[in-house]
Amino acid sequence: MDMITQVMNIFNGTYQDDRGYIHHRVQGKTYDIRMHPMTLEWACSCPAYKFGRGKQCKHIKEIQEKAWHCQK
């Protein structure tokens, strides 16, 4: 497990960088899923996102679904 994943596990699975992006991790994966709260722009470091020309991948959808269920 890399250091960023360890820190994210301690701090509720997310962290915010100095540019304002909120970074997420899907359990068991090391992909960097990030969202900018001002622009609502999502990105993922997985191959499906990179080669899908910006289409949302299953990792982004999983994080969005978790957030949606937490709001209810």
mmCIF file of the N, C-alpha and C atoms, coordinates in Angstrom:
data_MODEL
# 
_entry.id   MODEL 
# 
loop_
_atom_site.group_PDB 
_atom_site.id 
_atom_site.type_symbol 
_atom_site.label_atom_id 
_atom_site.label_alt_id 
_atom_site.label_comp_id 
_atom_site.label_asym_id 
_atom_site.label_entity_id 
_atom_site.label_seq_id 
_atom_site.pdbx_PDB_ins_code 
_atom_site.Cartn_x 
_atom_site.Cartn_y 
_atom_site.Cartn_z 
_atom_site.occupancy 
_atom_site.B_iso_or_equiv 
_atom_site.pdbx_formal_charge 
_atom_site.auth_seq_id 
_atom_site.auth_comp_id 
_atom_site.auth_asym_id 
_atom_site.auth_atom_id 
_atom_site.pdbx_PDB_model_num 
ATOM 1   N N  . MET A 1 1  ? 0.855   -1.176 0.000   1.00 0.00 ? 1  MET A N  1 
ATOM 2   C CA . MET A 1 1  ? 0.000   0.000  0.000   1.00 0.00 ? 1  MET A CA 1 
ATOM 3   C C  . MET A 1 1  ? 0.902   1.239  0.000   1.00 0.00 ? 1  MET A C  1 
ATOM 4   N N  . ASP A 1 2  ? 0.608   2.184  -0.895  1.00 0.00 ? 2  ASP A N  1 
ATOM 5   C CA . ASP A 1 2  ? 1.417   3.388  -0.949  1.00 0.00 ? 2  ASP A CA 1 
ATOM 6   C C  . ASP A 1 2  ? 1.021   4.363  0.163   1.00 0.00 ? 2  ASP A C  1 
ATOM 7   N N  . MET A 1 3  ? 1.851   5.355  0.387   1.00 0.00 ? 3  MET A N  1 
ATOM 8   C CA . MET A 1 3  ? 1.646   6.284  1.497   1.00 0.00 ? 3  MET A CA 1 
ATOM 9   C C  . MET A 1 3  ? 0.373   7.115  1.351   1.00 0.00 ? 3  MET A C  1 
ATOM 10  N N  . ILE A 1 4  ? 0.065   7.538  0.128   1.00 0.00 ? 4  ILE A N  1 
ATOM 11  C CA . ILE A 1 4  ? -1.146  8.341  -0.086  1.00 0.00 ? 4  ILE A CA 1 
ATOM 12  C C  . ILE A 1 4  ? -2.386  7.522  0.265   1.00 0.00 ? 4  ILE A C  1 
ATOM 13  N N  . THR A 1 5  ? -2.418  6.256  -0.115  1.00 0.00 ? 5  THR A N  1 
ATOM 14  C CA . THR A 1 5  ? -3.549  5.393  0.212   1.00 0.00 ? 5  THR A CA 1 
ATOM 15  C C  . THR A 1 5  ? -3.668  5.231  1.723   1.00 0.00 ? 5  THR A C  1 
ATOM 16  N N  . GLN A 1 6  ? -2.554  5.081  2.422   1.00 0.00 ? 6  GLN A N  1 
ATOM 17  C CA . GLN A 1 6  ? -2.593  4.968  3.881   1.00 0.00 ? 6  GLN A CA 1 
ATOM 18  C C  . GLN A 1 6  ? -3.163  6.230  4.519   1.00 0.00 ? 6  GLN A C  1 
ATOM 19  N N  . VAL A 1 7  ? -2.738  7.387  4.043   1.00 0.00 ? 7  VAL A N  1 
ATOM 20  C CA . VAL A 1 7  ? -3.243  8.650  4.583   1.00 0.00 ? 7  VAL A CA 1 
ATOM 21  C C  . VAL A 1 7  ? -4.730  8.791  4.284   1.00 0.00 ? 7  VAL A C  1 
ATOM 22  N N  . MET A 1 8  ? -5.137  8.430  3.078   1.00 0.00 ? 8  MET A N  1 
ATOM 23  C CA . MET A 1 8  ? -6.551  8.541  2.705   1.00 0.00 ? 8  MET A CA 1 
ATOM 24  C C  . MET A 1 8  ? -7.410  7.620  3.556   1.00 0.00 ? 8  MET A C  1 
ATOM 25  N N  . ASN A 1 9  ? -6.909  6.446  3.904   1.00 0.00 ? 9  ASN A N  1 
ATOM 26  C CA . ASN A 1 9  ? -7.658  5.544  4.770   1.00 0.00 ? 9  ASN A CA 1 
ATOM 27  C C  . ASN A 1 9  ? -7.845  6.143  6.158   1.00 0.00 ? 9  ASN A C  1 
ATOM 28  N N  . ILE A 1 10 ? -6.875  6.896  6.627   1.00 0.00 ? 10 ILE A N  1 
ATOM 29  C CA . ILE A 1 10 ? -6.978  7.533  7.945   1.00 0.00 ? 10 ILE A CA 1 
ATOM 30  C C  . ILE A 1 10 ? -7.983  8.680  7.914   1.00 0.00 ? 10 ILE A C  1 
ATOM 31  N N  . PHE A 1 11 ? -7.958  9.470  6.845   1.00 0.00 ? 11 PHE A N  1 
ATOM 32  C CA . PHE A 1 11 ? -8.799  10.661 6.746   1.00 0.00 ? 11 PHE A CA 1 
ATOM 33  C C  . PHE A 1 11 ? -10.022 10.446 5.874   1.00 0.00 ? 11 PHE A C  1 
ATOM 34  N N  . ASN A 1 12 ? -10.803 9.434  6.161   1.00 0.00 ? 12 ASN A N  1 
ATOM 35  C CA . ASN A 1 12 ? -12.104 9.218  5.527   1.00 0.00 ? 12 ASN A CA 1 
ATOM 36  C C  . ASN A 1 12 ? -12.014 8.947  4.031   1.00 0.00 ? 12 ASN A C  1 
ATOM 37  N N  . GLY A 1 13 ? -10.884 8.483  3.533   1.00 0.00 ? 13 GLY A N  1 
ATOM 38  C CA . GLY A 1 13 ? -10.767 8.085  2.138   1.00 0.00 ? 13 GLY A CA 1 
ATOM 39  C C  . GLY A 1 13 ? -10.613 9.206  1.135   1.00 0.00 ? 13 GLY A C  1 
ATOM 40  N N  . THR A 1 14 ? -10.442 10.443 1.602   1.00 0.00 ? 14 THR A N  1 
ATOM 41  C CA . THR A 1 14 ? -10.273 11.564 0.685   1.00 0.00 ? 14 THR A CA 1 
ATOM 42  C C  . THR A 1 14 ? -9.194  12.505 1.205   1.00 0.00 ? 14 THR A C  1 
ATOM 43  N N  . TYR A 1 15 ? -8.678  13.321 0.306   1.00 0.00 ? 15 TYR A N  1 
ATOM 44  C CA . TYR A 1 15 ? -7.846  14.453 0.713   1.00 0.00 ? 15 TYR A CA 1 
ATOM 45  C C  . TYR A 1 15 ? -7.982  15.546 -0.333  1.00 0.00 ? 15 TYR A C  1 
ATOM 46  N N  . GLN A 1 16 ? -7.722  16.783 0.077   1.00 0.00 ? 16 GLN A N  1 
ATOM 47  C CA . GLN A 1 16 ? -7.831  17.924 -0.823  1.00 0.00 ? 16 GLN A CA 1 
ATOM 48  C C  . GLN A 1 16 ? -6.441  18.515 -1.030  1.00 0.00 ? 16 GLN A C  1 
ATOM 49  N N  . ASP A 1 17 ? -6.072  18.688 -2.302  1.00 0.00 ? 17 ASP A N  1 
ATOM 50  C CA . ASP A 1 17 ? -4.742  19.229 -2.600  1.00 0.00 ? 17 ASP A CA 1 
ATOM 51  C C  . ASP A 1 17 ? -4.776  20.755 -2.618  1.00 0.00 ? 17 ASP A C  1 
ATOM 52  N N  . ASP A 1 18 ? -3.617  21.360 -2.858  1.00 0.00 ? 18 ASP A N  1 
ATOM 53  C CA . ASP A 1 18 ? -3.510  22.818 -2.828  1.00 0.00 ? 18 ASP A CA 1 
ATOM 54  C C  . ASP A 1 18 ? -4.206  23.505 -4.001  1.00 0.00 ? 18 ASP A C  1 
ATOM 55  N N  . ARG A 1 19 ? -4.589  22.762 -5.024  1.00 0.00 ? 19 ARG A N  1 
ATOM 56  C CA . ARG A 1 19 ? -5.333  23.339 -6.159  1.00 0.00 ? 19 ARG A CA 1 
ATOM 57  C C  . ARG A 1 19 ? -6.838  23.242 -5.962  1.00 0.00 ? 19 ARG A C  1 
ATOM 58  N N  . GLY A 1 20 ? -7.273  22.604 -4.889  1.00 0.00 ? 20 GLY A N  1 
ATOM 59  C CA . GLY A 1 20 ? -8.691  22.503 -4.581  1.00 0.00 ? 20 GLY A CA 1 
ATOM 60  C C  . GLY A 1 20 ? -9.334  21.192 -4.986  1.00 0.00 ? 20 GLY A C  1 
ATOM 61  N N  . TYR A 1 21 ? -8.610  20.315 -5.693  1.00 0.00 ? 21 TYR A N  1 
ATOM 62  C CA . TYR A 1 21 ? -9.168  19.034 -6.093  1.00 0.00 ? 21 TYR A CA 1 
ATOM 63  C C  . TYR A 1 21 ? -9.328  18.121 -4.887  1.00 0.00 ? 21 TYR A C  1 
ATOM 64  N N  . ILE A 1 22 ? -10.448 17.444 -4.814  1.00 0.00 ? 22 ILE A N  1 
ATOM 65  C CA . ILE A 1 22 ? -10.676 16.447 -3.774  1.00 0.00 ? 22 ILE A CA 1 
ATOM 66  C C  . ILE A 1 22 ? -10.380 15.088 -4.393  1.00 0.00 ? 22 ILE A C  1 
ATOM 67  N N  . HIS A 1 23 ? -9.444  14.374 -3.814  1.00 0.00 ? 23 HIS A N  1 
ATOM 68  C CA . HIS A 1 23 ? -8.998  13.084 -4.332  1.00 0.00 ? 23 HIS A CA 1 
ATOM 69  C C  . HIS A 1 23 ? -9.665  11.956 -3.571  1.00 0.00 ? 23 HIS A C  1 
ATOM 70  N N  . HIS A 1 24 ? -10.100 10.932 -4.296  1.00 0.00 ? 24 HIS A N  1 
ATOM 71  C CA . HIS A 1 24 ? -10.768 9.766  -3.727  1.00 0.00 ? 24 HIS A CA 1 
ATOM 72  C C  . HIS A 1 24 ? -10.027 8.511  -4.160  1.00 0.00 ? 24 HIS A C  1 
ATOM 73  N N  . ARG A 1 25 ? -10.273 7.427  -3.465  1.00 0.00 ? 25 ARG A N  1 
ATOM 74  C CA . ARG A 1 25 ? -9.776  6.113  -3.851  1.00 0.00 ? 25 ARG A CA 1 
ATOM 75  C C  . ARG A 1 25 ? -10.917 5.115  -3.705  1.00 0.00 ? 25 ARG A C  1 
ATOM 76  N N  . VAL A 1 26 ? -10.997 4.195  -4.646  1.00 0.00 ? 26 VAL A N  1 
ATOM 77  C CA . VAL A 1 26 ? -11.923 3.075  -4.552  1.00 0.00 ? 26 VAL A CA 1 
ATOM 78  C C  . VAL A 1 26 ? -11.192 1.977  -3.800  1.00 0.00 ? 26 VAL A C  1 
ATOM 79  N N  . GLN A 1 27 ? -11.882 1.338  -2.876  1.00 0.00 ? 27 GLN A N  1 
ATOM 80  C CA . GLN A 1 27 ? -11.238 0.326  -2.052  1.00 0.00 ? 27 GLN A CA 1 
ATOM 81  C C  . GLN A 1 27 ? -10.616 -0.764 -2.919  1.00 0.00 ? 27 GLN A C  1 
ATOM 82  N N  . GLY A 1 28 ? -9.358  -1.069 -2.648  1.00 0.00 ? 28 GLY A N  1 
ATOM 83  C CA . GLY A 1 28 ? -8.645  -2.104 -3.382  1.00 0.00 ? 28 GLY A CA 1 
ATOM 84  C C  . GLY A 1 28 ? -7.986  -1.633 -4.664  1.00 0.00 ? 28 GLY A C  1 
ATOM 85  N N  . LYS A 1 29 ? -8.153  -0.375 -5.037  1.00 0.00 ? 29 LYS A N  1 
ATOM 86  C CA . LYS A 1 29 ? -7.553  0.177  -6.266  1.00 0.00 ? 29 LYS A CA 1 
ATOM 87  C C  . LYS A 1 29 ? -6.645  1.347  -5.912  1.00 0.00 ? 29 LYS A C  1 
ATOM 88  N N  . THR A 1 30 ? -5.659  1.587  -6.745  1.00 0.00 ? 30 THR A N  1 
ATOM 89  C CA . THR A 1 30 ? -4.753  2.715  -6.513  1.00 0.00 ? 30 THR A CA 1 
ATOM 90  C C  . THR A 1 30 ? -5.010  3.864  -7.480  1.00 0.00 ? 30 THR A C  1 
ATOM 91  N N  . TYR A 1 31 ? -6.105  3.816  -8.210  1.00 0.00 ? 31 TYR A N  1 
ATOM 92  C CA . TYR A 1 31 ? -6.420  4.891  -9.153  1.00 0.00 ? 31 TYR A CA 1 
ATOM 93  C C  . TYR A 1 31 ? -6.743  6.175  -8.393  1.00 0.00 ? 31 TYR A C  1 
ATOM 94  N N  . ASP A 1 32 ? -6.298  7.279  -8.939  1.00 0.00 ? 32 ASP A N  1 
ATOM 95  C CA . ASP A 1 32 ? -6.575  8.587  -8.364  1.00 0.00 ? 32 ASP A CA 1 
ATOM 96  C C  . ASP A 1 32 ? -7.826  9.145  -9.019  1.00 0.00 ? 32 ASP A C  1 
ATOM 97  N N  . ILE A 1 33 ? -8.901  9.215  -8.258  1.00 0.00 ? 33 ILE A N  1 
ATOM 98  C CA . ILE A 1 33 ? -10.154 9.790  -8.748  1.00 0.00 ? 33 ILE A CA 1 
ATOM 99  C C  . ILE A 1 33 ? -10.260 11.171 -8.108  1.00 0.00 ? 33 ILE A C  1 
ATOM 100 N N  . ARG A 1 34 ? -10.381 12.207 -8.938  1.00 0.00 ? 34 ARG A N  1 
ATOM 101 C CA . ARG A 1 34 ? -10.408 13.550 -8.377  1.00 0.00 ? 34 ARG A CA 1 
ATOM 102 C C  . ARG A 1 34 ? -11.589 14.351 -8.928  1.00 0.00 ? 34 ARG A C  1 
ATOM 103 N N  . MET A 1 35 ? -12.026 15.296 -8.087  1.00 0.00 ? 35 MET A N  1 
ATOM 104 C CA . MET A 1 35 ? -13.139 16.156 -8.452  1.00 0.00 ? 35 MET A CA 1 
ATOM 105 C C  . MET A 1 35 ? -12.831 17.562 -7.950  1.00 0.00 ? 35 MET A C  1 
ATOM 106 N N  . HIS A 1 36 ? -13.098 18.548 -8.790  1.00 0.00 ? 36 HIS A N  1 
ATOM 107 C CA . HIS A 1 36 ? -12.927 19.933 -8.374  1.00 0.00 ? 36 HIS A CA 1 
ATOM 108 C C  . HIS A 1 36 ? -14.299 20.470 -7.983  1.00 0.00 ? 36 HIS A C  1 
ATOM 109 N N  . PRO A 1 37 ? -14.480 20.879 -6.721  1.00 0.00 ? 37 PRO A N  1 
ATOM 110 C CA . PRO A 1 37 ? -15.812 21.296 -6.261  1.00 0.00 ? 37 PRO A CA 1 
ATOM 111 C C  . PRO A 1 37 ? -16.343 22.565 -6.915  1.00 0.00 ? 37 PRO A C  1 
ATOM 112 N N  . MET A 1 38 ? -15.482 23.405 -7.450  1.00 0.00 ? 38 MET A N  1 
ATOM 113 C CA . MET A 1 38 ? -15.961 24.639 -8.086  1.00 0.00 ? 38 MET A CA 1 
ATOM 114 C C  . MET A 1 38 ? -16.485 24.381 -9.501  1.00 0.00 ? 38 MET A C  1 
ATOM 115 N N  . THR A 1 39 ? -15.792 23.520 -10.248 1.00 0.00 ? 39 THR A N  1 
ATOM 116 C CA . THR A 1 39 ? -16.180 23.269 -11.638 1.00 0.00 ? 39 THR A CA 1 
ATOM 117 C C  . THR A 1 39 ? -16.938 21.951 -11.807 1.00 0.00 ? 39 THR A C  1 
ATOM 118 N N  . LEU A 1 40 ? -16.980 21.129 -10.758 1.00 0.00 ? 40 LEU A N  1 
ATOM 119 C CA . LEU A 1 40 ? -17.588 19.793 -10.781 1.00 0.00 ? 40 LEU A CA 1 
ATOM 120 C C  . LEU A 1 40 ? -16.960 18.905 -11.850 1.00 0.00 ? 40 LEU A C  1 
ATOM 121 N N  . GLU A 1 41 ? -15.693 19.141 -12.125 1.00 0.00 ? 41 GLU A N  1 
ATOM 122 C CA . GLU A 1 41 ? -14.935 18.362 -13.103 1.00 0.00 ? 41 GLU A CA 1 
ATOM 123 C C  . GLU A 1 41 ? -14.380 17.110 -12.434 1.00 0.00 ? 41 GLU A C  1 
ATOM 124 N N  . TRP A 1 42 ? -14.646 15.948 -13.038 1.00 0.00 ? 42 TRP A N  1 
ATOM 125 C CA . TRP A 1 42 ? -14.166 14.663 -12.540 1.00 0.00 ? 42 TRP A CA 1 
ATOM 126 C C  . TRP A 1 42 ? -13.081 14.123 -13.465 1.00 0.00 ? 42 TRP A C  1 
ATOM 127 N N  . ALA A 1 43 ? -12.136 13.374 -12.890 1.00 0.00 ? 43 ALA A N  1 
ATOM 128 C CA . ALA A 1 43 ? -11.102 12.699 -13.667 1.00 0.00 ? 43 ALA A CA 1 
ATOM 129 C C  . ALA A 1 43 ? -10.633 11.472 -12.895 1.00 0.00 ? 43 ALA A C  1 
ATOM 130 N N  . CYS A 1 44 ? -10.112 10.495 -13.619 1.00 0.00 ? 44 CYS A N  1 
ATOM 131 C CA . CYS A 1 44 ? -9.613  9.260  -13.011 1.00 0.00 ? 44 CYS A CA 1 
ATOM 132 C C  . CYS A 1 44 ? -8.335  8.860  -13.736 1.00 0.00 ? 44 CYS A C  1 
ATOM 133 N N  . SER A 1 45 ? -7.434  8.215  -13.025 1.00 0.00 ? 45 SER A N  1 
ATOM 134 C CA . SER A 1 45 ? -6.167  7.808  -13.622 1.00 0.00 ? 45 SER A CA 1 
ATOM 135 C C  . SER A 1 45 ? -6.222  6.403  -14.221 1.00 0.00 ? 45 SER A C  1 
ATOM 136 N N  . CYS A 1 46 ? -7.386  5.789  -14.265 1.00 0.00 ? 46 CYS A N  1 
ATOM 137 C CA . CYS A 1 46 ? -7.496  4.430  -14.806 1.00 0.00 ? 46 CYS A CA 1 
ATOM 138 C C  . CYS A 1 46 ? -7.446  4.450  -16.344 1.00 0.00 ? 46 CYS A C  1 
ATOM 139 N N  . PRO A 1 47 ? -7.069  3.333  -16.955 1.00 0.00 ? 47 PRO A N  1 
ATOM 140 C CA . PRO A 1 47 ? -7.010  3.263  -18.421 1.00 0.00 ? 47 PRO A CA 1 
ATOM 141 C C  . PRO A 1 47 ? -8.366  3.484  -19.100 1.00 0.00 ? 47 PRO A C  1 
ATOM 142 N N  . ALA A 1 48 ? -9.441  3.038  -18.481 1.00 0.00 ? 48 ALA A N  1 
ATOM 143 C CA . ALA A 1 48 ? -10.765 3.207  -19.095 1.00 0.00 ? 48 ALA A CA 1 
ATOM 144 C C  . ALA A 1 48 ? -11.110 4.684  -19.263 1.00 0.00 ? 48 ALA A C  1 
ATOM 145 N N  . TYR A 1 49 ? -10.754 5.503  -18.275 1.00 0.00 ? 49 TYR A N  1 
ATOM 146 C CA . TYR A 1 49 ? -11.015 6.936  -18.379 1.00 0.00 ? 49 TYR A CA 1 
ATOM 147 C C  . TYR A 1 49 ? -10.089 7.577  -19.401 1.00 0.00 ? 49 TYR A C  1 
ATOM 148 N N  . LYS A 1 50 ? -8.818  7.215  -19.349 1.00 0.00 ? 50 LYS A N  1 
ATOM 149 C CA . LYS A 1 50 ? -7.839  7.811  -20.258 1.00 0.00 ? 50 LYS A CA 1 
ATOM 150 C C  . LYS A 1 50 ? -8.154  7.505  -21.722 1.00 0.00 ? 50 LYS A C  1 
ATOM 151 N N  . PHE A 1 51 ? -8.499  6.249  -22.006 1.00 0.00 ? 51 PHE A N  1 
ATOM 152 C CA . PHE A 1 51 ? -8.765  5.858  -23.389 1.00 0.00 ? 51 PHE A CA 1 
ATOM 153 C C  . PHE A 1 51 ? -10.222 6.064  -23.787 1.00 0.00 ? 51 PHE A C  1 
ATOM 154 N N  . GLY A 1 52 ? -11.072 6.387  -22.830 1.00 0.00 ? 52 GLY A N  1 
ATOM 155 C CA . GLY A 1 52 ? -12.476 6.660  -23.127 1.00 0.00 ? 52 GLY A CA 1 
ATOM 156 C C  . GLY A 1 52 ? -12.724 8.116  -23.456 1.00 0.00 ? 52 GLY A C  1 
ATOM 157 N N  . ARG A 1 53 ? -11.656 8.870  -23.626 1.00 0.00 ? 53 ARG A N  1 
ATOM 158 C CA . ARG A 1 53 ? -11.721 10.293 -23.993 1.00 0.00 ? 53 ARG A CA 1 
ATOM 159 C C  . ARG A 1 53 ? -12.584 11.111 -23.042 1.00 0.00 ? 53 ARG A C  1 
ATOM 160 N N  . GLY A 1 54 ? -12.392 10.885 -21.738 1.00 0.00 ? 54 GLY A N  1 
ATOM 161 C CA . GLY A 1 54 ? -13.082 11.704 -20.749 1.00 0.00 ? 54 GLY A CA 1 
ATOM 162 C C  . GLY A 1 54 ? -14.433 11.200 -20.311 1.00 0.00 ? 54 GLY A C  1 
ATOM 163 N N  . LYS A 1 55 ? -14.876 10.056 -20.840 1.00 0.00 ? 55 LYS A N  1 
ATOM 164 C CA . LYS A 1 55 ? -16.140 9.497  -20.374 1.00 0.00 ? 55 LYS A CA 1 
ATOM 165 C C  . LYS A 1 55 ? -15.960 8.995  -18.954 1.00 0.00 ? 55 LYS A C  1 
ATOM 166 N N  . GLN A 1 56 ? -17.017 9.117  -18.157 1.00 0.00 ? 56 GLN A N  1 
ATOM 167 C CA . GLN A 1 56 ? -16.916 8.663  -16.781 1.00 0.00 ? 56 GLN A CA 1 
ATOM 168 C C  . GLN A 1 56 ? -16.712 7.152  -16.716 1.00 0.00 ? 56 GLN A C  1 
ATOM 169 N N  . CYS A 1 57 ? -15.760 6.740  -15.910 1.00 0.00 ? 57 CYS A N  1 
ATOM 170 C CA . CYS A 1 57 ? -15.481 5.316  -15.729 1.00 0.00 ? 57 CYS A CA 1 
ATOM 171 C C  . CYS A 1 57 ? -16.266 4.793  -14.525 1.00 0.00 ? 57 CYS A C  1 
ATOM 172 N N  . LYS A 1 58 ? -16.178 3.507  -14.296 1.00 0.00 ? 58 LYS A N  1 
ATOM 173 C CA . LYS A 1 58 ? -16.919 2.901  -13.188 1.00 0.00 ? 58 LYS A CA 1 
ATOM 174 C C  . LYS A 1 58 ? -16.409 3.383  -11.831 1.00 0.00 ? 58 LYS A C  1 
ATOM 175 N N  . HIS A 1 59 ? -15.157 3.818  -11.752 1.00 0.00 ? 59 HIS A N  1 
ATOM 176 C CA . HIS A 1 59 ? -14.611 4.298  -10.483 1.00 0.00 ? 59 HIS A CA 1 
ATOM 177 C C  . HIS A 1 59 ? -15.234 5.643  -10.102 1.00 0.00 ? 59 HIS A C  1 
ATOM 178 N N  . ILE A 1 60 ? -15.374 6.530  -11.069 1.00 0.00 ? 60 ILE A N  1 
ATOM 179 C CA . ILE A 1 60 ? -16.022 7.816  -10.817 1.00 0.00 ? 60 ILE A CA 1 
ATOM 180 C C  . ILE A 1 60 ? -17.479 7.593  -10.434 1.00 0.00 ? 60 ILE A C  1 
ATOM 181 N N  . LYS A 1 61 ? -18.149 6.723  -11.161 1.00 0.00 ? 61 LYS A N  1 
ATOM 182 C CA . LYS A 1 61 ? -19.560 6.440  -10.858 1.00 0.00 ? 61 LYS A CA 1 
ATOM 183 C C  . LYS A 1 61 ? -19.723 5.859  -9.465  1.00 0.00 ? 61 LYS A C  1 
ATOM 184 N N  . GLU A 1 62 ? -18.780 5.006  -9.039  1.00 0.00 ? 62 GLU A N  1 
ATOM 185 C CA . GLU A 1 62 ? -18.854 4.412  -7.708  1.00 0.00 ? 62 GLU A CA 1 
ATOM 186 C C  . GLU A 1 62 ? -18.715 5.482  -6.617  1.00 0.00 ? 62 GLU A C  1 
ATOM 187 N N  . ILE A 1 63 ? -17.792 6.404  -6.793  1.00 0.00 ? 63 ILE A N  1 
ATOM 188 C CA . ILE A 1 63 ? -17.617 7.486  -5.822  1.00 0.00 ? 63 ILE A CA 1 
ATOM 189 C C  . ILE A 1 63 ? -18.857 8.383  -5.802  1.00 0.00 ? 63 ILE A C  1 
ATOM 190 N N  . GLN A 1 64 ? -19.408 8.692  -6.973  1.00 0.00 ? 64 GLN A N  1 
ATOM 191 C CA . GLN A 1 64 ? -20.607 9.532  -7.036  1.00 0.00 ? 64 GLN A CA 1 
ATOM 192 C C  . GLN A 1 64 ? -21.788 8.847  -6.366  1.00 0.00 ? 64 GLN A C  1 
ATOM 193 N N  . GLU A 1 65 ? -21.948 7.543  -6.556  1.00 0.00 ? 65 GLU A N  1 
ATOM 194 C CA . GLU A 1 65 ? -23.043 6.813  -5.922  1.00 0.00 ? 65 GLU A CA 1 
ATOM 195 C C  . GLU A 1 65 ? -22.894 6.799  -4.407  1.00 0.00 ? 65 GLU A C  1 
ATOM 196 N N  . LYS A 1 66 ? -21.667 6.624  -3.921  1.00 0.00 ? 66 LYS A N  1 
ATOM 197 C CA . LYS A 1 66 ? -21.438 6.657  -2.469  1.00 0.00 ? 66 LYS A CA 1 
ATOM 198 C C  . LYS A 1 66 ? -21.809 8.023  -1.906  1.00 0.00 ? 66 LYS A C  1 
ATOM 199 N N  . ALA A 1 67 ? -21.416 9.081  -2.587  1.00 0.00 ? 67 ALA A N  1 
ATOM 200 C CA . ALA A 1 67 ? -21.735 10.434 -2.134  1.00 0.00 ? 67 ALA A CA 1 
ATOM 201 C C  . ALA A 1 67 ? -23.238 10.668 -2.145  1.00 0.00 ? 67 ALA A C  1 
ATOM 202 N N  . TRP A 1 68 ? -23.922 10.153 -3.174  1.00 0.00 ? 68 TRP A N  1 
ATOM 203 C CA . TRP A 1 68 ? -25.367 10.328 -3.278  1.00 0.00 ? 68 TRP A CA 1 
ATOM 204 C C  . TRP A 1 68 ? -26.079 9.613  -2.140  1.00 0.00 ? 68 TRP A C  1 
ATOM 205 N N  . HIS A 1 69 ? -25.625 8.397  -1.810  1.00 0.00 ? 69 HIS A N  1 
ATOM 206 C CA . HIS A 1 69 ? -26.255 7.634  -0.740  1.00 0.00 ? 69 HIS A CA 1 
ATOM 207 C C  . HIS A 1 69 ? -25.979 8.247  0.638   1.00 0.00 ? 69 HIS A C  1 
ATOM 208 N N  . CYS A 1 70 ? -24.840 8.903  0.792   1.00 0.00 ? 70 CYS A N  1 
ATOM 209 C CA . CYS A 1 70 ? -24.512 9.543  2.062   1.00 0.00 ? 70 CYS A CA 1 
ATOM 210 C C  . CYS A 1 70 ? -25.368 10.786 2.294   1.00 0.00 ? 70 CYS A C  1 
ATOM 211 N N  . GLN A 1 71 ? -25.809 11.431 1.225   1.00 0.00 ? 71 GLN A N  1 
ATOM 212 C CA . GLN A 1 71 ? -26.626 12.635 1.348   1.00 0.00 ? 71 GLN A CA 1 
ATOM 213 C C  . GLN A 1 71 ? -28.055 12.323 1.733   1.00 0.00 ? 71 GLN A C  1 
ATOM 214 N N  . LYS A 1 72 ? -28.515 11.123 1.433   1.00 0.00 ? 72 LYS A N  1 
ATOM 215 C CA . LYS A 1 72 ? -29.911 10.771 1.732   1.00 0.00 ? 72 LYS A CA 1 
ATOM 216 C C  . LYS A 1 72 ? -30.131 10.550 3.201   1.00 0.00 ? 72 LYS A C  1 
# 
